Amino acid sequence: MRVLVTGAAGYVGSVLVRALLREGYSVVGIDCLMFGGESLVGVCTDPDFDFFKGDIRERGLVESMVEKVDAVCHLAAIVGDPACAKQPDIARQTNWEASKMLFDICKEKRNIKRFVFASTCSNYGKMDDGKHVSEDSPLHPLSLYAELKVGFEKYLLESITREDFIPTALRFGTVHGLSPRMRFDLTVNEFVRELTLGKTLQVYGPQFWRPYIHIEDAARAYVCILKSEASKVDHNVFNVGDTSENYQKKMLVDELMKVIPGCCVEFLPKDNDPRDFKVDFSKIKRELDWTITKTVPRGMEEMHLALKSGLISDPYSPKYREI
Ligand SMILES: NC(=O)c1ccc[n+]([C@@H]2O[C@H](COP(=O)([O-])OP(=O)(O)OC[C@H]3O[C@@H](n4cnc5c(N)ncnc54)[C@H](O)[C@@H]3O)[C@@H](O)[C@H]2O)c1
């Protein structure tokens, strides 16, 4: 099977490309290289990998990419609340219009059998009364980012398609862990960076809950969907993670203290956080027999090691942030 990965050079995309190659897939990557392309240098000579620099908003390019493959993992996006708020027009064009165009082209091309979309648990917004939210819970998108994700997910799940075209949406928690394209604007990664480098970590609203997932498990989830029986994943949505991997920010600090004892943390009050929720991940385990392999503490240890050993020379570089 040949798989097109949009956003292939990104934080998750560059790990996913490698995971697919390891699993024996041929991979075609497309990315406009907003954050550079160094993340794919290590795989660009792999005979099973082709990379195209380009923008998914360009119809002609998308049509020619889709010709080459049997499945699509769609990750390219303006990512996160701040980046979408800063560039709302580009966010709408990419996360909604171009995504819809890509999906419609795939729907028409008989060679495309699978379409897997990178959605987010941010779609849930705040939880009611501290209860875990599941795939059936109402969605409360509280930012343009979440609104566009919810809109495209709905479009995908409600689409009428030919029988052998199988679209699936995956709602990921906040990703953590090492990638050839690092991001330090994600909670766990940022916390580990600050404390490994001896800074005082300021934590706003330590009581708020959020789910987290290791980047390698995020990549494994796409592979799981591509391999799953069509009837189990067709026009279906899965939260991707593990119910035990919901953490309050204070709990993240407690875990980090075990890795880096004696570090300095300042807790600052915050009354409201739109992304305060705990997620139930039992559906993916029950229906697809899929489980995580790495927890937050494991990801923290890996990140601490990489930073402590100086392998990331300038972890405060703006290239490690979305804006
Ligand atoms: N990282 C997380 O915590 C997380 C959580 C849930 C969902 N997601 C989703 O996973 C996907 C990947 O996120 P990420 O963390 O790797 O972000 P990222 O910003 O590192 O990767 C996105 C990639 O898409 C590319 N891109 C953006 N617009 C493009 C366009 N018009 N044409 C071609 N390429 C374009 C960028 O250059 C970038 O390399 C996104 O869809 C994101 O919404 C991420």
The ligand as an SDF file (V2000), in Angstrom:
LIG
                    3D

 44 48  0  0  0  0  0  0  0  0999 V2000
    0.7920   17.9680   18.2280 N   0  0  0  0  0  0  0  0  0  0  0  0
   -0.3130   17.7530   18.8970 C   0  0  0  0  0  0  0  0  0  0  0  0
   -0.3590   17.7990   20.1510 O   0  0  0  0  0  0  0  0  0  0  0  0
   -1.5860   17.4200   18.1570 C   0  0  0  0  0  0  0  0  0  0  0  0
   -2.6980   17.0080   18.8790 C   0  0  0  0  0  0  0  0  0  0  0  0
   -3.8860   16.7050   18.1990 C   0  0  0  0  0  0  0  0  0  0  0  0
   -3.9340   16.8070   16.8080 C   0  0  0  0  0  0  0  0  0  0  0  0
   -2.8250   17.2280   16.1330 N   0  0  0  0  0  0  0  0  0  0  0  0
   -2.9200   17.3410   14.6720 C   0  0  0  0  0  0  0  0  0  0  0  0
   -1.8690   16.5910   14.0800 O   0  0  0  0  0  0  0  0  0  0  0  0
   -1.4270   17.2200   12.8880 C   0  0  0  0  0  0  0  0  0  0  0  0
    0.0740   17.4430   12.9340 C   0  0  0  0  0  0  0  0  0  0  0  0
    0.4010   18.3080   14.0290 O   0  0  0  0  0  0  0  0  0  0  0  0
    1.9090   18.6360   14.4000 P   0  0  0  0  0  0  0  0  0  0  0  0
    1.9920   18.7920   15.8650 O   0  0  0  0  0  0  0  0  0  0  0  0
    2.8050   17.6670   13.7130 O   0  0  0  0  0  0  0  0  0  0  0  0
    2.0730   20.0830   13.7570 O   0  0  0  0  0  0  0  0  0  0  0  0
    3.2080   20.6760   12.7930 P   0  0  0  0  0  0  0  0  0  0  0  0
    2.8990   22.1170   12.6490 O   0  0  0  0  0  0  0  0  0  0  0  0
    4.5520   20.2850   13.2920 O   0  0  0  0  0  0  0  0  0  0  0  0
    2.9370   19.9220   11.4110 O   0  0  0  0  0  0  0  0  0  0  0  0
    2.0610   20.4090   10.4330 C   0  0  0  0  0  0  0  0  0  0  0  0
    2.7920   20.4050    9.0970 C   0  0  0  0  0  0  0  0  0  0  0  0
    1.8620   20.7910    8.0940 O   0  0  0  0  0  0  0  0  0  0  0  0
    2.5530   21.6020    7.1690 C   0  0  0  0  0  0  0  0  0  0  0  0
    1.5700   22.4520    6.4870 N   0  0  0  0  0  0  0  0  0  0  0  0
    0.8000   23.4370    7.0130 C   0  0  0  0  0  0  0  0  0  0  0  0
    0.0410   24.0070    6.0710 N   0  0  0  0  0  0  0  0  0  0  0  0
    0.3230   23.3600    4.9100 C   0  0  0  0  0  0  0  0  0  0  0  0
   -0.1260   23.4910    3.5590 C   0  0  0  0  0  0  0  0  0  0  0  0
   -1.0450   24.4110    3.2260 N   0  0  0  0  0  0  0  0  0  0  0  0
    0.3830   22.6680    2.6220 N   0  0  0  0  0  0  0  0  0  0  0  0
    1.3210   21.7280    2.9380 C   0  0  0  0  0  0  0  0  0  0  0  0
    1.7940   21.5690    4.1990 N   0  0  0  0  0  0  0  0  0  0  0  0
    1.3020   22.3660    5.1580 C   0  0  0  0  0  0  0  0  0  0  0  0
    3.5470   22.4150    7.9920 C   0  0  0  0  0  0  0  0  0  0  0  0
    4.6230   22.8690    7.1950 O   0  0  0  0  0  0  0  0  0  0  0  0
    3.9680   21.3890    9.0450 C   0  0  0  0  0  0  0  0  0  0  0  0
    5.1470   20.7220    8.6600 O   0  0  0  0  0  0  0  0  0  0  0  0
   -2.2280   18.5240   12.7720 C   0  0  0  0  0  0  0  0  0  0  0  0
   -3.3280   18.3150   11.9170 O   0  0  0  0  0  0  0  0  0  0  0  0
   -2.7090   18.7720   14.1940 C   0  0  0  0  0  0  0  0  0  0  0  0
   -3.8900   19.5200   14.2290 O   0  0  0  0  0  0  0  0  0  0  0  0
   -1.6520   17.5160   16.7660 C   0  0  0  0  0  0  0  0  0  0  0  0
  1  2  1  0
  2  3  2  0
  2  4  1  0
  4  5  1  0
  4 44  2  0
  5  6  2  0
  6  7  1  0
  7  8  2  0
  8  9  1  0
  8 44  1  0
  9 10  1  0
  9 42  1  0
 10 11  1  0
 11 12  1  0
 11 40  1  0
 12 13  1  0
 13 14  1  0
 14 15  2  0
 14 16  1  0
 14 17  1  0
 17 18  1  0
 18 19  2  0
 18 20  1  0
 18 21  1  0
 21 22  1  0
 22 23  1  0
 23 24  1  0
 23 38  1  0
 24 25  1  0
 25 26  1  0
 25 36  1  0
 26 27  1  0
 26 35  1  0
 27 28  2  0
 28 29  1  0
 29 30  1  0
 29 35  2  0
 30 31  1  0
 30 32  2  0
 32 33  1  0
 33 34  2  0
 34 35  1  0
 36 37  1  0
 36 38  1  0
 38 39  1  0
 40 41  1  0
 40 42  1  0
 42 43  1  0
M  CHG  2   8   1  16  -1
M  END
$$$$
